[in-house]
Amino acid sequence: MSFVIVATVVPEPESRDAVREALLAAVPQVHDEPGCELYSVQEDEQGFVFVERWASQEAMAEHGKGEALRTMMATVSEHLAQPLDVRVLRPLPAGDPEKGAV
């Protein structure tokens, strides 16, 4: 069963560009991690939202200990306006399989 993560990153306004750069720099490395099915970054007026899908709980746990995430957090942690909001979700597919699940 896949696991979905939605993580919200709210930077200090003056640090937005630096945070964006650090987040985007991590994406290619994370894409190469075992079990990564989806790792995407979205942006709105408040900050950034990651939508992730991992093949297993083990893959998700390894990502949490991985070099890409450690490096990214070391760079952005001092620039955050609030703590990260990370939610781990279980998909509830419905309707069209192509459209009813992340």
Gaussian input, Z-matrix of N, CA and C with variables (Angstrom, degrees):
# hf/3-21g

backbone

0 1
 N
 C     1     B1
 C     2     B2     1     A1
 N     3     B3     2     A2     1     D1
 C     4     B4     3     A3     2     D2
 C     5     B5     4     A4     3     D3
 N     6     B6     5     A5     4     D4
 C     7     B7     6     A6     5     D5
 C     8     B8     7     A7     6     D6
 N     9     B9     8     A8     7     D7
 C    10    B10     9     A9     8     D8
 C    11    B11    10    A10     9     D9
 N    12    B12    11    A11    10    D10
 C    13    B13    12    A12    11    D11
 C    14    B14    13    A13    12    D12
 N    15    B15    14    A14    13    D13
 C    16    B16    15    A15    14    D14
 C    17    B17    16    A16    15    D15
 N    18    B18    17    A17    16    D16
 C    19    B19    18    A18    17    D17
 C    20    B20    19    A19    18    D18
 N    21    B21    20    A20    19    D19
 C    22    B22    21    A21    20    D20
 C    23    B23    22    A22    21    D21
 N    24    B24    23    A23    22    D22
 C    25    B25    24    A24    23    D23
 C    26    B26    25    A25    24    D24
 N    27    B27    26    A26    25    D25
 C    28    B28    27    A27    26    D26
 C    29    B29    28    A28    27    D27
 N    30    B30    29    A29    28    D28
 C    31    B31    30    A30    29    D29
 C    32    B32    31    A31    30    D30
 N    33    B33    32    A32    31    D31
 C    34    B34    33    A33    32    D32
 C    35    B35    34    A34    33    D33
 N    36    B36    35    A35    34    D34
 C    37    B37    36    A36    35    D35
 C    38    B38    37    A37    36    D36
 N    39    B39    38    A38    37    D37
 C    40    B40    39    A39    38    D38
 C    41    B41    40    A40    39    D39
 N    42    B42    41    A41    40    D40
 C    43    B43    42    A42    41    D41
 C    44    B44    43    A43    42    D42
 N    45    B45    44    A44    43    D43
 C    46    B46    45    A45    44    D44
 C    47    B47    46    A46    45    D45
 N    48    B48    47    A47    46    D46
 C    49    B49    48    A48    47    D47
 C    50    B50    49    A49    48    D48
 N    51    B51    50    A50    49    D49
 C    52    B52    51    A51    50    D50
 C    53    B53    52    A52    51    D51
 N    54    B54    53    A53    52    D52
 C    55    B55    54    A54    53    D53
 C    56    B56    55    A55    54    D54
 N    57    B57    56    A56    55    D55
 C    58    B58    57    A57    56    D56
 C    59    B59    58    A58    57    D57
 N    60    B60    59    A59    58    D58
 C    61    B61    60    A60    59    D59
 C    62    B62    61    A61    60    D60
 N    63    B63    62    A62    61    D61
 C    64    B64    63    A63    62    D62
 C    65    B65    64    A64    63    D63
 N    66    B66    65    A65    64    D64
 C    67    B67    66    A66    65    D65
 C    68    B68    67    A67    66    D66
 N    69    B69    68    A68    67    D67
 C    70    B70    69    A69    68    D68
 C    71    B71    70    A70    69    D69
 N    72    B72    71    A71    70    D70
 C    73    B73    72    A72    71    D71
 C    74    B74    73    A73    72    D72
 N    75    B75    74    A74    73    D73
 C    76    B76    75    A75    74    D74
 C    77    B77    76    A76    75    D75
 N    78    B78    77    A77    76    D76
 C    79    B79    78    A78    77    D77
 C    80    B80    79    A79    78    D78
 N    81    B81    80    A80    79    D79
 C    82    B82    81    A81    80    D80
 C    83    B83    82    A82    81    D81
 N    84    B84    83    A83    82    D82
 C    85    B85    84    A84    83    D83
 C    86    B86    85    A85    84    D84
 N    87    B87    86    A86    85    D85
 C    88    B88    87    A87    86    D86
 C    89    B89    88    A88    87    D87
 N    90    B90    89    A89    88    D88
 C    91    B91    90    A90    89    D89
 C    92    B92    91    A91    90    D90
 N    93    B93    92    A92    91    D91
 C    94    B94    93    A93    92    D92
 C    95    B95    94    A94    93    D93
 N    96    B96    95    A95    94    D94
 C    97    B97    96    A96    95    D95
 C    98    B98    97    A97    96    D96
 N    99    B99    98    A98    97    D97
 C   100   B100    99    A99    98    D98
 C   101   B101   100   A100    99    D99
 N   102   B102   101   A101   100   D100
 C   103   B103   102   A102   101   D101
 C   104   B104   103   A103   102   D102
 N   105   B105   104   A104   103   D103
 C   106   B106   105   A105   104   D104
 C   107   B107   106   A106   105   D105
 N   108   B108   107   A107   106   D106
 C   109   B109   108   A108   107   D107
 C   110   B110   109   A109   108   D108
 N   111   B111   110   A110   109   D109
 C   112   B112   111   A111   110   D110
 C   113   B113   112   A112   111   D111
 N   114   B114   113   A113   112   D112
 C   115   B115   114   A114   113   D113
 C   116   B116   115   A115   114   D114
 N   117   B117   116   A116   115   D115
 C   118   B118   117   A117   116   D116
 C   119   B119   118   A118   117   D117
 N   120   B120   119   A119   118   D118
 C   121   B121   120   A120   119   D119
 C   122   B122   121   A121   120   D120
 N   123   B123   122   A122   121   D121
 C   124   B124   123   A123   122   D122
 C   125   B125   124   A124   123   D123
 N   126   B126   125   A125   124   D124
 C   127   B127   126   A126   125   D125
 C   128   B128   127   A127   126   D126
 N   129   B129   128   A128   127   D127
 C   130   B130   129   A129   128   D128
 C   131   B131   130   A130   129   D129
 N   132   B132   131   A131   130   D130
 C   133   B133   132   A132   131   D131
 C   134   B134   133   A133   132   D132
 N   135   B135   134   A134   133   D133
 C   136   B136   135   A135   134   D134
 C   137   B137   136   A136   135   D135
 N   138   B138   137   A137   136   D136
 C   139   B139   138   A138   137   D137
 C   140   B140   139   A139   138   D138
 N   141   B141   140   A140   139   D139
 C   142   B142   141   A141   140   D140
 C   143   B143   142   A142   141   D141
 N   144   B144   143   A143   142   D142
 C   145   B145   144   A144   143   D143
 C   146   B146   145   A145   144   D144
 N   147   B147   146   A146   145   D145
 C   148   B148   147   A147   146   D146
 C   149   B149   148   A148   147   D147
 N   150   B150   149   A149   148   D148
 C   151   B151   150   A150   149   D149
 C   152   B152   151   A151   150   D150
 N   153   B153   152   A152   151   D151
 C   154   B154   153   A153   152   D152
 C   155   B155   154   A154   153   D153
 N   156   B156   155   A155   154   D154
 C   157   B157   156   A156   155   D155
 C   158   B158   157   A157   156   D156
 N   159   B159   158   A158   157   D157
 C   160   B160   159   A159   158   D158
 C   161   B161   160   A160   159   D159
 N   162   B162   161   A161   160   D160
 C   163   B163   162   A162   161   D161
 C   164   B164   163   A163   162   D162
 N   165   B165   164   A164   163   D163
 C   166   B166   165   A165   164   D164
 C   167   B167   166   A166   165   D165
 N   168   B168   167   A167   166   D166
 C   169   B169   168   A168   167   D167
 C   170   B170   169   A169   168   D168
 N   171   B171   170   A170   169   D169
 C   172   B172   171   A171   170   D170
 C   173   B173   172   A172   171   D171
 N   174   B174   173   A173   172   D172
 C   175   B175   174   A174   173   D173
 C   176   B176   175   A175   174   D174
 N   177   B177   176   A176   175   D175
 C   178   B178   177   A177   176   D176
 C   179   B179   178   A178   177   D177
 N   180   B180   179   A179   178   D178
 C   181   B181   180   A180   179   D179
 C   182   B182   181   A181   180   D180
 N   183   B183   182   A182   181   D181
 C   184   B184   183   A183   182   D182
 C   185   B185   184   A184   183   D183
 N   186   B186   185   A185   184   D184
 C   187   B187   186   A186   185   D185
 C   188   B188   187   A187   186   D186
 N   189   B189   188   A188   187   D187
 C   190   B190   189   A189   188   D188
 C   191   B191   190   A190   189   D189
 N   192   B192   191   A191   190   D190
 C   193   B193   192   A192   191   D191
 C   194   B194   193   A193   192   D192
 N   195   B195   194   A194   193   D193
 C   196   B196   195   A195   194   D194
 C   197   B197   196   A196   195   D195
 N   198   B198   197   A197   196   D196
 C   199   B199   198   A198   197   D197
 C   200   B200   199   A199   198   D198
 N   201   B201   200   A200   199   D199
 C   202   B202   201   A201   200   D200
 C   203   B203   202   A202   201   D201
 N   204   B204   203   A203   202   D202
 C   205   B205   204   A204   203   D203
 C   206   B206   205   A205   204   D204
 N   207   B207   206   A206   205   D205
 C   208   B208   207   A207   206   D206
 C   209   B209   208   A208   207   D207
 N   210   B210   209   A209   208   D208
 C   211   B211   210   A210   209   D209
 C   212   B212   211   A211   210   D210
 N   213   B213   212   A212   211   D211
 C   214   B214   213   A213   212   D212
 C   215   B215   214   A214   213   D213
 N   216   B216   215   A215   214   D214
 C   217   B217   216   A216   215   D215
 C   218   B218   217   A217   216   D216
 N   219   B219   218   A218   217   D217
 C   220   B220   219   A219   218   D218
 C   221   B221   220   A220   219   D219
 N   222   B222   221   A221   220   D220
 C   223   B223   222   A222   221   D221
 C   224   B224   223   A223   222   D222
 N   225   B225   224   A224   223   D223
 C   226   B226   225   A225   224   D224
 C   227   B227   226   A226   225   D225
 N   228   B228   227   A227   226   D226
 C   229   B229   228   A228   227   D227
 C   230   B230   229   A229   228   D228
 N   231   B231   230   A230   229   D229
 C   232   B232   231   A231   230   D230
 C   233   B233   232   A232   231   D231
 N   234   B234   233   A233   232   D232
 C   235   B235   234   A234   233   D233
 C   236   B236   235   A235   234   D234
 N   237   B237   236   A236   235   D235
 C   238   B238   237   A237   236   D236
 C   239   B239   238   A238   237   D237
 N   240   B240   239   A239   238   D238
 C   241   B241   240   A240   239   D239
 C   242   B242   241   A241   240   D240
 N   243   B243   242   A242   241   D241
 C   244   B244   243   A243   242   D242
 C   245   B245   244   A244   243   D243
 N   246   B246   245   A245   244   D244
 C   247   B247   246   A246   245   D245
 C   248   B248   247   A247   246   D246
 N   249   B249   248   A248   247   D247
 C   250   B250   249   A249   248   D248
 C   251   B251   250   A250   249   D249
 N   252   B252   251   A251   250   D250
 C   253   B253   252   A252   251   D251
 C   254   B254   253   A253   252   D252
 N   255   B255   254   A254   253   D253
 C   256   B256   255   A255   254   D254
 C   257   B257   256   A256   255   D255
 N   258   B258   257   A257   256   D256
 C   259   B259   258   A258   257   D257
 C   260   B260   259   A259   258   D258
 N   261   B261   260   A260   259   D259
 C   262   B262   261   A261   260   D260
 C   263   B263   262   A262   261   D261
 N   264   B264   263   A263   262   D262
 C   265   B265   264   A264   263   D263
 C   266   B266   265   A265   264   D264
 N   267   B267   266   A266   265   D265
 C   268   B268   267   A267   266   D266
 C   269   B269   268   A268   267   D267
 N   270   B270   269   A269   268   D268
 C   271   B271   270   A270   269   D269
 C   272   B272   271   A271   270   D270
 N   273   B273   272   A272   271   D271
 C   274   B274   273   A273   272   D272
 C   275   B275   274   A274   273   D273
 N   276   B276   275   A275   274   D274
 C   277   B277   276   A276   275   D275
 C   278   B278   277   A277   276   D276
 N   279   B279   278   A278   277   D277
 C   280   B280   279   A279   278   D278
 C   281   B281   280   A280   279   D279
 N   282   B282   281   A281   280   D280
 C   283   B283   282   A282   281   D281
 C   284   B284   283   A283   282   D282
 N   285   B285   284   A284   283   D283
 C   286   B286   285   A285   284   D284
 C   287   B287   286   A286   285   D285
 N   288   B288   287   A287   286   D286
 C   289   B289   288   A288   287   D287
 C   290   B290   289   A289   288   D288
 N   291   B291   290   A290   289   D289
 C   292   B292   291   A291   290   D290
 C   293   B293   292   A292   291   D291
 N   294   B294   293   A293   292   D292
 C   295   B295   294   A294   293   D293
 C   296   B296   295   A295   294   D294
 N   297   B297   296   A296   295   D295
 C   298   B298   297   A297   296   D296
 C   299   B299   298   A298   297   D297
 N   300   B300   299   A299   298   D298
 C   301   B301   300   A300   299   D299
 C   302   B302   301   A301   300   D300
 N   303   B303   302   A302   301   D301
 C   304   B304   303   A303   302   D302
 C   305   B305   304   A304   303   D303

   B1=1.4439
   B2=1.5221
   B3=1.3066
   B4=1.4609
   B5=1.5222
   B6=1.3194
   B7=1.4508
   B8=1.5182
   B9=1.3209
   B10=1.4562
   B11=1.5236
   B12=1.3077
   B13=1.4594
   B14=1.5167
   B15=1.3253
   B16=1.4537
   B17=1.5232
   B18=1.3192
   B19=1.4612
   B20=1.5253
   B21=1.3248
   B22=1.4566
   B23=1.5246
   B24=1.3229
   B25=1.4618
   B26=1.5308
   B27=1.3403
   B28=1.4637
   B29=1.5304
   B30=1.3327
   B31=1.4674
   B32=1.5285
   B33=1.3231
   B34=1.4623
   B35=1.5321
   B36=1.3384
   B37=1.4744
   B38=1.5303
   B39=1.3222
   B40=1.4649
   B41=1.5288
   B42=1.3319
   B43=1.4694
   B44=1.5247
   B45=1.3029
   B46=1.4651
   B47=1.5309
   B48=1.3110
   B49=1.4651
   B50=1.5249
   B51=1.3242
   B52=1.4699
   B53=1.5224
   B54=1.3258
   B55=1.4662
   B56=1.5227
   B57=1.3333
   B58=1.4692
   B59=1.5252
   B60=1.3223
   B61=1.4620
   B62=1.5306
   B63=1.3237
   B64=1.4708
   B65=1.5233
   B66=1.3232
   B67=1.4663
   B68=1.5232
   B69=1.3145
   B70=1.4665
   B71=1.5241
   B72=1.3244
   B73=1.4645
   B74=1.5237
   B75=1.3303
   B76=1.4641
   B77=1.5274
   B78=1.3168
   B79=1.4685
   B80=1.5329
   B81=1.3250
   B82=1.4716
   B83=1.5299
   B84=1.3309
   B85=1.4657
   B86=1.5207
   B87=1.3272
   B88=1.4668
   B89=1.5203
   B90=1.3238
   B91=1.4675
   B92=1.5256
   B93=1.3261
   B94=1.4647
   B95=1.5282
   B96=1.3151
   B97=1.4671
   B98=1.5268
   B99=1.3330
   B100=1.4676
   B101=1.5298
   B102=1.3183
   B103=1.4602
   B104=1.5122
   B105=1.3379
   B106=1.4642
   B107=1.5298
   B108=1.3196
   B109=1.4645
   B110=1.5266
   B111=1.3266
   B112=1.4644
   B113=1.5164
   B114=1.3117
   B115=1.4636
   B116=1.5103
   B117=1.3239
   B118=1.4602
   B119=1.5221
   B120=1.3232
   B121=1.4608
   B122=1.5259
   B123=1.3302
   B124=1.4546
   B125=1.5275
   B126=1.3256
   B127=1.4650
   B128=1.5215
   B129=1.3353
   B130=1.4568
   B131=1.5226
   B132=1.3238
   B133=1.4646
   B134=1.5286
   B135=1.3333
   B136=1.4655
   B137=1.5213
   B138=1.3135
   B139=1.4567
   B140=1.5108
   B141=1.3335
   B142=1.4589
   B143=1.5235
   B144=1.3227
   B145=1.4599
   B146=1.5228
   B147=1.3330
   B148=1.4564
   B149=1.5168
   B150=1.3156
   B151=1.4617
   B152=1.5164
   B153=1.3326
   B154=1.4644
   B155=1.5243
   B156=1.3190
   B157=1.4698
   B158=1.5182
   B159=1.3230
   B160=1.4594
   B161=1.5144
   B162=1.3202
   B163=1.4622
   B164=1.5225
   B165=1.3221
   B166=1.4683
   B167=1.5214
   B168=1.3093
   B169=1.4553
   B170=1.5304
   B171=1.3231
   B172=1.4619
   B173=1.5327
   B174=1.3337
   B175=1.4676
   B176=1.5259
   B177=1.3256
   B178=1.4546
   B179=1.5341
   B180=1.3251
   B181=1.4640
   B182=1.5246
   B183=1.3276
   B184=1.4657
   B185=1.5278
   B186=1.3240
   B187=1.4635
   B188=1.5317
   B189=1.3260
   B190=1.4599
   B191=1.5143
   B192=1.3247
   B193=1.4670
   B194=1.5281
   B195=1.3322
   B196=1.4590
   B197=1.5163
   B198=1.3155
   B199=1.4651
   B200=1.5243
   B201=1.3257
   B202=1.4693
   B203=1.5226
   B204=1.3245
   B205=1.4622
   B206=1.5284
   B207=1.3309
   B208=1.4730
   B209=1.5305
   B210=1.3153
   B211=1.4659
   B212=1.5259
   B213=1.3251
   B214=1.4585
   B215=1.5267
   B216=1.3270
   B217=1.4599
   B218=1.5255
   B219=1.3138
   B220=1.4661
   B221=1.5233
   B222=1.3157
   B223=1.4620
   B224=1.5198
   B225=1.3358
   B226=1.4671
   B227=1.5223
   B228=1.3144
   B229=1.4717
   B230=1.5239
   B231=1.3050
   B232=1.4648
   B233=1.5283
   B234=1.3270
   B235=1.4621
   B236=1.5299
   B237=1.3234
   B238=1.4593
   B239=1.5256
   B240=1.3305
   B241=1.4594
   B242=1.5221
   B243=1.3236
   B244=1.4654
   B245=1.5189
   B246=1.3296
   B247=1.4704
   B248=1.5300
   B249=1.3197
   B250=1.4648
   B251=1.5187
   B252=1.3181
   B253=1.4633
   B254=1.5243
   B255=1.3248
   B256=1.4644
   B257=1.5175
   B258=1.3272
   B259=1.4637
   B260=1.5171
   B261=1.3342
   B262=1.4612
   B263=1.5209
   B264=1.3277
   B265=1.4609
   B266=1.5196
   B267=1.3143
   B268=1.4615
   B269=1.5253
   B270=1.3067
   B271=1.4633
   B272=1.5294
   B273=1.3105
   B274=1.4607
   B275=1.5254
   B276=1.3399
   B277=1.4633
   B278=1.5283
   B279=1.3150
   B280=1.4617
   B281=1.5245
   B282=1.3156
   B283=1.4577
   B284=1.5121
   B285=1.3071
   B286=1.4601
   B287=1.5312
   B288=1.3426
   B289=1.4648
   B290=1.5291
   B291=1.3202
   B292=1.4647
   B293=1.5267
   B294=1.3266
   B295=1.4596
   B296=1.5239
   B297=1.3225
   B298=1.4580
   B299=1.5124
   B300=1.3258
   B301=1.4660
   B302=1.5188
   B303=1.3093
   B304=1.4657
   B305=1.5033
   A1=109.12
   A2=117.09
   A3=122.13
   A4=110.74
   A5=114.67
   A6=122.00
   A7=108.02
   A8=116.39
   A9=122.60
   A10=108.42
   A11=115.86
   A12=121.89
   A13=108.00
   A14=115.38
   A15=122.02
   A16=105.65
   A17=116.46
   A18=121.61
   A19=109.34
   A20=115.38
   A21=121.38
   A22=109.87
   A23=115.23
   A24=122.99
   A25=107.17
   A26=116.48
   A27=121.17
   A28=108.25
   A29=117.04
   A30=120.09
   A31=111.91
   A32=115.14
   A33=119.87
   A34=106.15
   A35=117.81
   A36=119.47
   A37=114.06
   A38=116.91
   A39=119.58
   A40=112.83
   A41=116.85
   A42=121.32
   A43=113.30
   A44=116.38
   A45=120.47
   A46=113.00
   A47=118.09
   A48=120.81
   A49=111.55
   A50=117.09
   A51=120.66
   A52=111.08
   A53=116.57
   A54=120.24
   A55=109.89
   A56=117.46
   A57=120.78
   A58=110.33
   A59=116.61
   A60=121.49
   A61=111.21
   A62=117.38
   A63=121.12
   A64=111.56
   A65=117.10
   A66=120.32
   A67=110.64
   A68=116.09
   A69=119.91
   A70=112.16
   A71=117.46
   A72=120.55
   A73=111.69
   A74=117.59
   A75=121.20
   A76=113.11
   A77=117.50
   A78=121.13
   A79=113.47
   A80=121.06
   A81=119.32
   A82=113.25
   A83=117.10
   A84=120.21
   A85=110.83
   A86=116.48
   A87=120.06
   A88=110.16
   A89=117.60
   A90=120.18
   A91=111.83
   A92=117.31
   A93=121.60
   A94=113.53
   A95=118.05
   A96=120.52
   A97=110.24
   A98=117.39
   A99=120.51
   A100=111.18
   A101=116.01
   A102=121.13
   A103=115.55
   A104=117.82
   A105=119.98
   A106=108.66
   A107=116.24
   A108=121.81
   A109=111.58
   A110=116.37
   A111=122.07
   A112=107.76
   A113=116.76
   A114=122.07
   A115=105.69
   A116=116.59
   A117=120.25
   A118=109.89
   A119=114.71
   A120=121.56
   A121=108.31
   A122=115.38
   A123=123.02
   A124=107.58
   A125=116.19
   A126=120.43
   A127=109.74
   A128=115.83
   A129=121.28
   A130=108.36
   A131=116.85
   A132=119.56
   A133=113.27
   A134=118.05
   A135=120.56
   A136=113.28
   A137=116.79
   A138=118.62
   A139=112.21
   A140=115.00
   A141=121.56
   A142=109.92
   A143=115.42
   A144=121.22
   A145=108.12
   A146=115.06
   A147=121.31
   A148=108.60
   A149=116.33
   A150=122.61
   A151=105.24
   A152=114.45
   A153=120.69
   A154=109.50
   A155=115.68
   A156=120.49
   A157=107.33
   A158=114.96
   A159=122.47
   A160=109.59
   A161=116.45
   A162=122.69
   A163=112.60
   A164=117.22
   A165=120.43
   A166=109.61
   A167=114.43
   A168=119.90
   A169=110.38
   A170=115.96
   A171=120.72
   A172=111.19
   A173=116.33
   A174=120.28
   A175=110.71
   A176=115.93
   A177=120.89
   A178=110.47
   A179=116.95
   A180=121.33
   A181=111.23
   A182=117.18
   A183=120.49
   A184=110.90
   A185=116.74
   A186=120.48
   A187=109.84
   A188=116.12
   A189=120.63
   A190=113.81
   A191=116.97
   A192=121.94
   A193=112.32
   A194=116.84
   A195=121.53
   A196=114.97
   A197=113.88
   A198=122.12
   A199=112.27
   A200=118.04
   A201=120.55
   A202=110.98
   A203=116.82
   A204=120.45
   A205=110.98
   A206=117.03
   A207=120.05
   A208=110.98
   A209=116.52
   A210=120.79
   A211=110.71
   A212=116.45
   A213=120.82
   A214=110.49
   A215=117.14
   A216=120.48
   A217=112.01
   A218=117.32
   A219=119.89
   A220=110.60
   A221=115.93
   A222=120.84
   A223=112.08
   A224=118.18
   A225=120.19
   A226=114.57
   A227=119.32
   A228=120.40
   A229=113.15
   A230=118.49
   A231=120.44
   A232=112.76
   A233=117.40
   A234=121.76
   A235=113.26
   A236=117.64
   A237=120.58
   A238=111.57
   A239=115.75
   A240=121.62
   A241=111.30
   A242=116.56
   A243=121.95
   A244=108.32
   A245=117.02
   A246=119.21
   A247=111.29
   A248=115.49
   A249=120.14
   A250=109.74
   A251=115.93
   A252=121.60
   A253=106.01
   A254=116.78
   A255=122.12
   A256=108.73
   A257=115.81
   A258=121.35
   A259=108.91
   A260=115.69
   A261=122.33
   A262=106.65
   A263=116.09
   A264=122.22
   A265=111.10
   A266=115.73
   A267=122.28
   A268=107.21
   A269=118.09
   A270=120.03
   A271=112.07
   A272=115.57
   A273=123.47
   A274=107.03
   A275=117.37
   A276=120.34
   A277=111.77
   A278=115.51
   A279=121.33
   A280=108.45
   A281=115.59
   A282=120.05
   A283=112.21
   A284=115.64
   A285=123.10
   A286=109.63
   A287=118.55
   A288=120.81
   A289=113.61
   A290=117.41
   A291=121.13
   A292=112.40
   A293=116.62
   A294=120.50
   A295=113.47
   A296=117.10
   A297=120.08
   A298=115.38
   A299=118.05
   A300=120.70
   A301=109.41
   A302=115.10
   A303=121.18
   A304=107.46
   D1=135.11
   D2=176.80
   D3=-77.20
   D4=154.62
   D5=174.79
   D6=-120.89
   D7=138.39
   D8=-179.17
   D9=-110.98
   D10=136.80
   D11=175.00
   D12=-119.52
   D13=135.55
   D14=169.56
   D15=-120.19
   D16=118.00
   D17=-177.36
   D18=-124.11
   D19=130.57
   D20=-178.98
   D21=-108.25
   D22=131.03
   D23=-179.45
   D24=-120.01
   D25=117.72
   D26=179.75
   D27=-113.58
   D28=105.92
   D29=-178.66
   D30=-83.75
   D31=160.82
   D32=167.18
   D33=-62.45
   D34=139.92
   D35=-176.02
   D36=-52.69
   D37=-39.62
   D38=-177.46
   D39=-73.86
   D40=-10.99
   D41=-177.86
   D42=-108.20
   D43=5.81
   D44=-173.78
   D45=-54.79
   D46=-46.10
   D47=-177.83
   D48=-65.30
   D49=-41.78
   D50=179.12
   D51=-65.00
   D52=-39.98
   D53=178.63
   D54=-66.62
   D55=-45.20
   D56=178.44
   D57=-55.39
   D58=-46.51
   D59=-178.62
   D60=-60.58
   D61=-43.77
   D62=-179.72
   D63=-67.10
   D64=-40.42
   D65=179.46
   D66=-63.78
   D67=-47.54
   D68=-177.76
   D69=-67.48
   D70=-31.39
   D71=178.98
   D72=-64.55
   D73=-28.96
   D74=-178.08
   D75=-78.45
   D76=-23.15
   D77=-171.52
   D78=-56.42
   D79=-51.30
   D80=-178.57
   D81=-59.47
   D82=-37.15
   D83=178.37
   D84=-65.87
   D85=-42.78
   D86=-179.48
   D87=-66.06
   D88=-38.25
   D89=178.30
   D90=-57.46
   D91=-27.77
   D92=179.96
   D93=-86.34
   D94=-5.12
   D95=-179.94
   D96=-72.30
   D97=141.55
   D98=177.80
   D99=-58.72
   D100=132.96
   D101=176.53
   D102=87.71
   D103=-1.92
   D104=177.75
   D105=-77.10
   D106=116.37
   D107=178.16
   D108=-101.86
   D109=-27.10
   D110=179.69
   D111=-158.63
   D112=134.39
   D113=175.54
   D114=-151.07
   D115=101.43
   D116=-174.85
   D117=-132.77
   D118=152.01
   D119=-179.35
   D120=-117.95
   D121=132.87
   D122=175.14
   D123=-118.60
   D124=160.44
   D125=-178.37
   D126=-133.48
   D127=141.27
   D128=170.19
   D129=-137.03
   D130=-171.02
   D131=-175.14
   D132=-66.78
   D133=-22.03
   D134=-179.53
   D135=-89.74
   D136=-27.54
   D137=-177.63
   D138=164.98
   D139=-134.03
   D140=-171.80
   D141=-129.85
   D142=147.14
   D143=178.31
   D144=-129.79
   D145=123.70
   D146=173.54
   D147=-91.04
   D148=136.89
   D149=168.17
   D150=-119.72
   D151=120.83
   D152=-174.56
   D153=-127.84
   D154=150.66
   D155=171.18
   D156=-136.93
   D157=129.14
   D158=-177.86
   D159=-119.30
   D160=142.21
   D161=-175.29
   D162=-65.93
   D163=-26.42
   D164=-177.43
   D165=-156.80
   D166=166.33
   D167=176.28
   D168=-64.01
   D169=-35.18
   D170=178.89
   D171=-63.87
   D172=-44.45
   D173=178.67
   D174=-62.78
   D175=-40.42
   D176=178.38
   D177=-63.50
   D178=-42.02
   D179=179.28
   D180=-65.40
   D181=-41.51
   D182=178.27
   D183=-63.71
   D184=-39.15
   D185=176.15
   D186=-58.07
   D187=-42.47
   D188=-179.61
   D189=-62.04
   D190=-22.93
   D191=179.31
   D192=-102.61
   D193=-1.27
   D194=-171.43
   D195=-74.77
   D196=160.75
   D197=-178.61
   D198=-62.42
   D199=-40.43
   D200=-177.86
   D201=-60.95
   D202=-45.47
   D203=-179.33
   D204=-69.32
   D205=-40.74
   D206=178.53
   D207=-60.94
   D208=-45.24
   D209=-179.88
   D210=-64.24
   D211=-45.24
   D212=-179.97
   D213=-60.02
   D214=-47.46
   D215=-177.48
   D216=-67.76
   D217=-35.00
   D218=177.24
   D219=-61.66
   D220=-33.18
   D221=-179.42
   D222=-79.42
   D223=-43.49
   D224=-170.98
   D225=-92.63
   D226=-19.63
   D227=-170.93
   D228=-56.85
   D229=-36.20
   D230=-179.20
   D231=-78.13
   D232=-6.48
   D233=-177.21
   D234=-108.90
   D235=12.25
   D236=-175.74
   D237=-91.75
   D238=138.18
   D239=176.80
   D240=-80.30
   D241=-21.15
   D242=178.58
   D243=-155.30
   D244=162.37
   D245=179.49
   D246=-61.40
   D247=153.52
   D248=174.85
   D249=-57.64
   D250=143.66
   D251=173.16
   D252=-111.42
   D253=108.95
   D254=-176.57
   D255=-116.88
   D256=124.69
   D257=177.79
   D258=-121.42
   D259=128.62
   D260=176.57
   D261=-101.34
   D262=124.22
   D263=-173.07
   D264=-122.00
   D265=151.05
   D266=171.01
   D267=-104.74
   D268=125.64
   D269=179.83
   D270=-61.90
   D271=143.47
   D272=171.75
   D273=-121.24
   D274=76.71
   D275=-176.68
   D276=-58.84
   D277=142.38
   D278=178.11
   D279=-150.58
   D280=151.96
   D281=177.17
   D282=68.11
   D283=-140.92
   D284=-179.53
   D285=-62.78
   D286=123.25
   D287=-178.21
   D288=-58.24
   D289=-29.11
   D290=179.73
   D291=-76.75
   D292=-24.18
   D293=-174.22
   D294=-114.83
   D295=-12.66
   D296=-172.58
   D297=-97.34
   D298=8.32
   D299=178.84
   D300=-151.10
   D301=150.74
   D302=175.81
   D303=-83.44

